[in-house]
Amino acid sequence: MIVEFSTFILFLSVFVSSANAKATLSISPKTLSRSGDSILIKWSNLDSPSDLDWLGIYSPPASPHDHFIGYKFLNASPTWQSGSGAISLPLTNLRSNYTFRIFRWTQSEINPKHKDHDQNPLPGTKHLLAESEQVGFGSAGVGRPEQIHLAFEDKVNRMQVTFVAGDGEERFVRYGEAEDALANSAAARGIRYEREHMCNAPANSTVGWRDPGWIFHTVMKNLNGGVRYYYQVGSDSKGWSEIHSFIARDIYSEETIAFMFGDMGCATPYNTFIRTQDESMSTVKWILRDIEALGDKPALVSHIGDISYARGYSWVWDEFFAQIEPIASRVPYHVCIGNHEYDFPTQPWKPDWGTYGNDGGGECGVPYSLKFNMPGNSSEPTGTKAPPTRNLYYSYDMGSVHFLYISTETNFLKGGRQYEFIKRDLESVNREKTPFVVVQGHRPMYTTSNEVRDAMIRQKMVEHLEPLFVENNVTLALWGHVHRYERFCPISNNTCGKQWRGSPVHLVIGMGGQDWQPIWQPRPNHPGLPIFPQPEQSMYRTGEFGYTRLVANKEKLTVSFVGNHDGEVHDSVEMFASGEVISGRKEETIKTVPVSATLVGKPESDVLWYVKGAGLLVIGVLLGFIIGFFTRGKKGSSSSDNRWIPVKNEET
């Protein structure tokens, strides 16, 4: 009897101990080397697991519960229902340690007023179940330079390099023509910005603000054109980056290669307060493939506005630069400003006909202005404590192309400083040296999307800027903002021409990664029905993600649209120095001239229209009908075996 009672007591104590066991959370390793290294997060003894249990990611570790960097639900682990599980998570170096916390969140605690940017309820922090130790990048990790990116300088024989480190101690770049002989050196200037420089929430709030570190900038000089240079940044005391390389711009080369897109953003391995852009990873992957295939040919990247989509959550900038570093450390990464870098309620230029709001999330152009260094010296005061907004308009030559970048977020009207710069720049182009001129800006002058909000901005661009483009024979105008790809005929005053001289070809290339997509313009007499006829001026359009390749010599400039779903060319257009424009089949590559190519401006009867894109098929009483988004292309653009990535919803 005594033995049975003792056994019962032992069983009861084990049962009680098990029932009261505290959830545990462990991490491995405790120290990471560089951005992108993964940590394994394990938990156990989680009683009565729920699919709303979640893991909060915090940096710095002392952040309040509701000031997380991001979160993941524990049901991401296949064993979560057992009360134990594990998640592997790559981390970006934010120059402070991380910690992780597990919370229980219940259906009754969902707060419909506490939502993320997609209007999904943010998880509650009332019931903390476990917290991990800290993990960091160590003293070397904080000091080691990261987020390395290149840009052209005003002088052809120079290259700018910008990077971030955790402190302001002196850093350098050392470079040379051999990996083991980095004999040249230049000191880097360090700057930073503070929370007080932000002009609105969330950028100036405790939720959105994180220490941005120190931003260093320097210039590599006296470069020999067309030569591969090796370089690294850092210092002996704080550590050096890996050795990277690039091909110097060659003043004598006639060849131009560029990879161009807008509105890319970045992906994060967690959910956060704003939507991030998973498709951006495919864009980076395919461009990196193309750059590696070039060998010793120089190239550049143009990202024309809506860069990181941080929108006031500063760590998203870190995620963006970590994502693009494999590209931006090899080729110049050029940008122009978009609404999501700049727009704020008190911006100095805000005409009543414009749609300039708070799309910048309170950043008022500060991270954009300091984290990038473009050629030229354009700037505009912010009217706040923030430093002036930089990198607004500038130009440079590469090979046979003159590239001009403009700002659609600041004053572009006749009589303004930007207008005068554009006018002088276009009038001074040496067409013997650079027969082709490419203009880039964020908001489009032409689009057939249903972007009614920007109608007046487009009208003003046509009124003030288009005459400059026409008079100075701009070859190609590239725009973002609309998250689709669309190619127009050579166009002026909304009328198709027969060549690009006097009628530039316009392309909307905002399909880099952001998946909010407006519908196309509906039929005027049936605006409520999902039928979107493609106007004659629109030669090809699609909701597919991707980027464009530009390849030029003195005789011909070719732009090709590469789709992210397969990395293949799906549309192309050739512009010849003579002015002729040939609209190619999507099956053709950039290396061939289509045998059966269609000259722009042929009669509508010669054009085969088709519907190509993603929709939602609703099975109804009859056969059902399509209520989703549609994309259309013209002759030579259809293929039944393509897997187009569906669009999600209209941006509001």
N, C-alpha and C positions, 0 to 999 in steps of 0.2 A: 504493500500500500504506500509506504514511504517512497519506494522507487518510482511508482507511477506518479505520485504527487510531484516529485522532483523533475520527472520528465515533462510533466505538464507545465511547471514553472519555467523550465528551460525553453519549451516551445513558445510559451506566452511572451517571454522576454525577447526571443528572436523575432516573433511576429510584430511586437510593439516597436522594436528597434528598426525593423524593415519599414514599418508604416511611417516612422518618424525620420527615416533617412533623408538627409538634405541633398538636394540636387547638386551635382558637381559639374564644373566646367573647366576644362583644361586646354592648353594650347601648345603646339610644337611646330617649329622651334621657337625659342624665346627671342632670338635675334635674327634679323633678315639682312641680306647684303645689299639689295638694290630693288628698285621698283619692279613689280611684276613677280617677285618671289612669292610663293604661296605659303600659307600657314594652315595647319590642320587643327580644326576646332572640334573637340569632343565633349559630349555631355552624357550624364548617366543619372539614374535614380530620380527621373522626372515622373512624379506621381500623376496618374490619370491624364496622360498627354492629350492635348487638343490640337486640331489643325490651325488654331489661331495662336499657338505658342510661337514666339519669335525671338530671333537673335539680333540684338542691337550692336552696331559697330560704332565705336567712339574714338575720337581723336580731337583734342588731347584727352587723356584718361579722366580728367576731373570734370568733363562736360556734364551738365544736367541730363537727366534721363531723356527728356524730350528734345535734346540737341544732338541727336545721333548724326553720324555721317550717312549711314544707310542701315538697311535691315534685310534680313532674310527669314522666311518662315521655316520652322524646324522640319516641316514636312517635305523640305527639299532633300532630306536624308531618307533613304529607303527603309531604315529601321526605326523611324521616329515613333511609331505606335508602341514600341517596346519600352519607351521611356529613355532610351539611349540612342545615340546617333553621332554622326560626324559630318562636317562640311569642310571642304577645302576651298580656300579663298585667296586669290592673289591680291596683294596689297600694294598701294602706291605710296611712296615716301612723301609724307606730309610734314616732315621735319619735326614731328612730335610723336610720342608713343601712341599705340592703340591699346584699347581694352575692349572686352566683349561682355554683354549682359543678356541673360535670358529673362523674358517677361511672359507672364500669362495674361492673355487678353480674352475677354468673353464677349459673346454676342450682345449682351445687355449693356456693355460698356462702349459700344461703337458710337462715336460722336459724329453725327452727320455734318457738323460745322467745322470739324478739324480734318481737312482734306489736303491731299497732295495736288499737284498741278493738273492731274488727270481727273480730279474730282473723286478720287478714291479715298475712303477714310484712312487716316494715318493710325498706326497701331498705338494702343494705350500703354502707359507705363506704371500703372497703379500697383501691379503685383510683380515685384522683382524676385526671381527664383534663384539666380546664381550669377556670379561675376567672376571673370577670369583675372589672371595676372596680366601684367603689361607685356607687350611685345613691341620692339622697336628696330630701328636700323643701325643702332649703335652709334658711337661717336664718329666713326669713319663714314657711316651712312648719312649722317646729318651734314657733314662737311663736304662730302663728295658731290661734284656737280652733276645735275641731271637736267632733263627737259631741253636738250641741246637742239638748236635749230639755226639754219643758215639763211642769209638773204643777200641779194646783190647790194652793192654800194654804188654811189654815183660814178665812181671811177671804175672802168672796165676791169682793171687789173687788181681789184680788191674783192674780198668776201667778208661779210659781217657774220659774227657768230654770237648768239645770245644763249644764256643758260641760267639755272637757278641753283642756289646753295642755301644752307641754313643760317649762315652768318655773313657779316660784311667784311671779313678779313680779305686781304688782297688775293686776287686770282689772276691767272694768266692763260693765254693760249700759246702753245708751241707747235710749230708746223714745219713741214719740209717735203721734198719730193720723194723721200724714202721713209719707210715706216720706222727704220732704226736710225734715222738721222733728222730729228726734228730740231734743226739748228736755229730756226727763226722763232722769235718770241715777241709778244705784245701784252701789255698790262690790260686788264679788264676793269671797267668802271662799274661799281656796284650801286644800285639804287633800290628803293622799296617804296611801297605806298602803305597808308594806314587806314584804319577803319573810318576815321574822321574825313577821309577823302571821298568816301562813298556818299551818294546823295539821296539814297532812299532805301527802304526795306525791300528785300531781305538783306541786301549787301551790307548795310550798316547796322544790322541787328545781331544779337548774340547767336541766333540760329544760323545765319548765313555766313558770318565772318569767321575766317580762320587766318592765322598768320601766313602771308604769302611767301615768306622767305625773302632772300635778296636776289635781285635780278641783275645779272652781269652781262656787259656788252663790250665787245672789242672788234677790231678789224684786222684781218690778215692782208698784208700789202705786198706789192711788187710780185704779183703772181704771173707766171708764164701761161699764156692762153692755151687751152686744150690739154694742159698737163694735169695729171692726178696728183693731188696734194693730200698728205696725211696730217692729222692734227689731233690734239687732245687738250682739254681745258682743266684747270684746277691749280694746285700749288703743292709744293713739297710737304708743307706742314699739314695741309688739310686733305691731301690725296688728289689723284688725277682720275679723270674719266678714262674709259676705254679709248683706244685710238680709232678714229673715224677717218673717212676720206671723201673727197669730192673732186670733180673735174672743173677746173677754172674756166671761166667764160673766155671764149676766143674771139677777139675782135675781127679776125680774118675769116672766120667760118661763116658760110652762108646757110647752114642747116639750123633749124630751130625745132626743139622737141619740148612740149609742155603737156602737163596733166592738169585738167581744169574742172572745177566743180564749185558748187556753193552749198551752204546749209548742211554741213556734214555732222557736226557735233561729235560726241564720243559715247562709248559704251562703258558701263560700270558693272562690276560683278555682284551688285546688290541693288535693291530698290532704294530710292531716296525721295526727296521732296518734289522733284521735277522728273519729267520723262527724259530718259537718256536714249541714245540712238544705236541700237544693236547693229543696224545695217552699215554703220560707219566702219565696222571692223572688216567687212567685205571690201569696201572701197579702198581701205588702206592695204589690204592683202593683195588686191589685183594691181594697184599702182606699184607696190613694192616689187611684184613679179616683173612688171614692165621695166622698172628702173634697173633691176638686176640683169635683164636681158640686153640692156643698152651697152654694157661693157664700158668702154672709155669715151662714150659720147655724153656731152653735157646735156642737162635737162633742167626743168624747173617745175614747180607746182604753183598753181593759182587757186586760192580758196576765197571766193568772192562774197564774203559776208556770212553772218550767222556762223561763227567759228566754233565755239565750244558749247553754246547753249547753257552756260553756267547760270545765267540770269540771277546773279546775286549770291549763289552758293559757291563760295570761292574754291573749295576743294575740287570742284568739277574742272576747273582750269588745269589743276595738277593731273587729273585723269586724262584730259585731252592731250597735253603735251607728252605725257608718258606714252600715249597711243601713237602719236605721229612721229616720235623721235627716230624710229628706224628709217623713215622717209626723210624727215627734215634735217637730219644730221648728214645726209648724203647729197641732197640737192636743195637749192634755195626754195624756201617756202614763203610765197608772197600772198598777201591778204589785202582785202579792202573792208571797210567797216559796214556792218549791217545793223538793223534795228535792234537785234538782241545783244549787241555789244554796247549800244549807245543810248537809245531813246529813254528820256526821263522827263517828268512833268514840267520841270523848269528849264529845259534846254533853251539856249539863247535863240535859236532860229526855229520857230514853231508857227508857221503861217496857219491861218484859220481853215484853209482848204486842205491841209495835210492831215495824215492819220498817224502822227507821232505821239506815242503814249508812254508807257512805262515798261516797254519790252525788254529793256536792259536790266531789269531787276534791281535798279538803284546803283548799277556800276558806273553809269555816266561816262563810259569809254575809258576808264582808268586802267583796268587790267590790259585791255587791248592796246592802249597807247604805250604802256611800259614794257609789256612782255614781247612786243614785236618792235623791230627797227627796220623800217622800209627806207628806200632811197628818198631823197628830197628832204624838205624841211617844213611841209605843210602842217599847220596847227590852227586850232580855234579855241578861244577861252571858253570855259564851261559856265562861268558866272557863279561858281560855287568855290568851296575850298579845294576842290579837285584841281590837279595840274591840267594844263591845256590838253585838248584832245589832239593826238598826232596821227600820222599815217593815213591822212584823209585822201590826198590825191598826189600822184607821182607818176613817173614814167621811166622806161629804160629800153634799150635795144638788146635783142639777142638774135644773132644770125640775121635772117632776112625779115624779121618782124619787129615793129615798134609797138610796145605794150604801154597802154595808158590806163591807169586805175583812177576811178572817181568815187566821190561820196554822194549817195542819194539821201543821206541823213542830215547833211548840213547844206547850207545855201548853195544851190547850183544855178540860180537865176542870173539872167543877163545883168551885168553891172557888178556882180559880186566877185570876190577874189578867186573863187574856184573857177567861175566861168572864164575869167581873164586868163587863168593858168591853162585851162583846156584849149582856149582859142590860140594862145601863143604856142603851146606845145604842138598842136595839130598843124599849124601853119609852118612850123620849123622842121618838120620831118624831112629827112633826106630820102626821097623815094628811089634814088639810084642805089642807095645802100640798103634800105629797108622798104621794099615795094609794098609790103603789107602792113596795115595798121589795125591793131586789135584793141578795142575799148572794153573795159570791164567795170561793172558797178553792181550794186546789190539789187535794188528794186527794178523790175523790168520796165522798159519803155513799151514793149509789146508782149502780150500774153493772151491766150484764149481761155484761160482759167476764169472762174467766176469771182475774181478778186475785185469786187465792186468798191471796196473801201479805198483802194489806191487809185481809183479812176482819175481823180483830179491830179494826183502826183504824176501819173503817166501823161496826162494832157499837158502839164507844165513841162515835162521832159521833151515831149514832141515839139512844143512851142519854142523852148529856149535852147535845147541841146541838139535836137535833130538837124537843124540848119547847119550847125558846125560840122556834124558828121557828114552831111551830104556835100557841103562845099569843099571839104578837105578829103573827100574820097576815102572815108573809113571803110575798111574791108569787112570787118566782123565786129559785132557788139554782143557781149556775153553778159547775162544777168542771172541772178539767183532769186531768192525770196519765195517764189512759187516752187513747191517741192516736186517738180516734175521735169522731164526733158521735153523741150519743144523746139523745133527748127522752123524758121520762117523763110519765105522767099526773099530775094533781095527786095528791100521794102523802103519806101519813103512816103510819108503822109498816108500811111495805111494802104498804099497801092503797090502792087508787085511791079518791079522793073525787070529788065532782061539781063542786067549785069550788076556787079557790086559797085562799080564806079557811079556814084550818085544815088545808089540804093544799097546801103550796107545789109549784109545778111545778119539777122538777129537770131540768137539762140538763148533759150532759158535753160540753165543747167543747175537748178537748185535741187537735184536729186541725189546729193551726196550721202544722205543718211537720215535726215529728219523725216518722219513718216506721217506728220499731219499734212494732208493733201486736200486742197479745195477741189470742188467738182469743176468740170469744164462749163463753159457758158451754155445754158439751156436754150432751147428754141424760144425766141421772143414771144411768140403767140401761145406757147405752152410751157411756161416757166416751172410749173409744178411737176412735169413728167421727166423721168430720167432718160431723156433722149438728147444727145449733145452733138449736133451736126458740126463737122470740122470745117471751119472757114477756108476759103481758097488760099488765103495767105499762109496758112499753117501747113507745112509740107510733111511734117512727121511729128507725132507727139505720143507720149507714153507715161504711165505711172511707175515704170520700173526704176529701181535705184541703180546708180552707177556713176560714171565720170566720163569726161571727154578727153581724147588724145588730140593734140595739135602737132602736125608735122609739116614743116615748110622748108622750101629753098627759094631761090629767086624767081623760079618759074611758077610755082604752085604752092598753095596752102590747103591742107586737107584737115578737116575736123571729123573725128569718128566718135560715136557714142558707144561705150562699152557697158553692157549690162552686168550687174553684180551676180545674177543668178547663174551665169555660166562663164563670165569673163571674156565673152566674145563680142565682136562688133555687130551692132543692130541697126545702125544708121550712119551715113557719112555724107559729106558734102565737100566738093572740091572747088576752090576759087583760084583762078589763074591770074597771072600778072596782067594779062590782056583785059581783064574785067569779066571774062566768061565764068559762069557758075554752073556746075554740074551736080545735080542731086543724085546720089548713088543709091544702089540697092543696099539693104542692110546685110545681105549675105556677103557683100564684097568686103575686103580688108583694106586697110589704109595703104597697102602697097600696090593696089591694082586700080586701073581706070575701068569702070564698068563698060562693057561692050554695048550693053543695051541701056545705058544711062539715059535718064529723062532730063532734058533741058528744062530749067525752071521757067515757068510762064507758059507752058503748053496748055491747050484748052482743057477745060474741066472734063470733057467727054473722054479724054485720054487717060484719066486718072481713075484708078480702082480704089474705092474706099473700103475700109474694113473696120470692124470693131475689135479692139485688142486690149484687154485689161482685165481688172478684177471686178467682179460684181457679186452680189448676194442674190442667189436664185431662190425665190420664194414660191413654194408649191401652193398654188391656189386652186380655185374651182376649175379653171381652164388649164392651160399648160404652164401657168405662172409667168411672171415677167421679171426682168432684171431691175433691181433697185440700187445696185452698188455703183461704183465708179467705173467709167469706161475710158479707154484710151483708143486713139485712132491713128492710123498711119496711111500714107498714100502708096502709090504704085511701087511694087517691089519691096514692101515692108511687112508682108504677112507671112506667117509660118505657123502651122498648126501644132508643132511639137514643142513650142517654147512654154516654159513654166513661169508665168509672170507672177511676181510677188504682189499680193493684194494690198491695196491701200487701206487705211484704218478709218479715219474720220476727218471731217473738215476742221481746219484750224479756226479757232475763234479768238 
